[in-house]
Amino acid sequence: MEPGDREEHPLTGNIYSVDLVLDRDFRVGPAVASLSLACFNVPNSAAVTQRFGFIDFPQQYGAIREIQSPRVFRVGARVSF
């Protein structure tokens, strides 16, 4: 293995995710109001994040134990003085 090479995990492989955040500030008198919209797991991939290992449950070795959370939107507001 060369420096900088990445080894793929033997049971789950590499996991990639795309998240986006939009944030806007508005001045309202002496205060600043901030509005934000965030989207996590934009492509809504269901990548395997965990599988059963041999020591945990030998009869289920390699079976899917957990997948990536689905796409989530978050809306936020904040007022600063």
CORZIMO-V89096 format. One record per pair of residues at least 6 apart in sequence whose ideal C-beta (glycine too) atoms are under 7 Angstrom apart, sorted by the first residue. I is the first residue (numbers start at 0). GAP is how many residues later the second one is. If there is no record, write none. Layout:
{{I/GAP} {I/GAP}}
This chain:
{{0/6} {7/6} {10/40} {10/51} {11/36} {11/37} {11/38} {11/39} {14/32} {14/34} {14/53} {16/24} {16/51} {17/24} {17/25} {18/20} {18/21} {18/23} {19/19} {19/22} {20/15} {20/17} {21/14} {21/15} {22/11} {22/13} {23/11} {24/7} {24/9} {25/7} {29/51} {30/48} {30/49} {30/50} {31/48} {32/44} {32/46} {33/43} {33/44} {34/42} {35/40} {36/38} {37/36} {38/32} {38/34} {39/31} {39/32} {40/27} {40/28} {40/29} {40/30} {40/31} {41/29} {43/26} {43/27} {44/23} {45/21} {45/22} {46/20} {46/21} {47/16} {47/19} {48/17} {48/18} {48/19} {49/15} {49/16} {50/11} {50/12} {50/13} {50/14} {51/8} {51/9} {51/10} {51/11} {51/13} {52/8} {53/7}}
